[in-house]
Amino acid sequence: MTSLENSKHTKRRAFDICEDNTDEPYGDLEFFRKCAEIGKEVGLTPGYYFKNYQDMPHYELNRWWLQ
């Protein structure tokens, strides 16, 4: 777990998504897979592809100049 001081969310380098207009906003695995593909294409790091744990709603902007 990450502390709030070190969170990429609080540094505005990460965000989470969910599916709209559904009773299960985090239940559609195909939705998150497709979103992860799009995120990767536009240069984001999707949590869908994390090796240690899968964080399907999570996206990060990891660029060397932002470090």
C-alpha positions, -999 to 999 in steps of 0.1 A, spaced: 0 0 0 12 35 -8 10 64 16 -9 95 6 23 116 4 38 92 -22 6 85 -41 7 92 -78 -30 101 -74 -22 131 -51 7 141 -74 -18 141 -103 0 114 -122 -27 87 -118 -64 83 -121 -90 55 -118 -119 48 -141 -152 28 -139 -179 18 -163 -208 42 -163 -245 33 -166 -243 -1 -150 -251 -17 -116 -216 -32 -115 -191 -4 -124 -161 -26 -118 -175 -60 -130 -170 -60 -167 -136 -75 -173 -137 -70 -211 -144 -33 -206 -113 -29 -185 -92 -50 -210 -103 -27 -239 -96 4 -219 -62 -9 -209 -53 -14 -246 -64 22 -254 -45 36 -224 -14 18 -234 -17 31 -270 -19 67 -258 11 63 -235 -4 56 -201 6 27 -178 -26 7 -171 -28 -11 -138 -45 -39 -157 -9 -50 -167 7 -46 -133 28 -78 -125 24 -80 -87 -13 -73 -87 -39 -63 -112 -55 -28 -106 -79 -27 -135 -93 8 -129 -59 24 -124 -39 44 -150 -6 63 -145 14 88 -166 50 77 -162 73 100 -181 110 106 -172 105 144 -172 77 142 -146 99 124 -120 
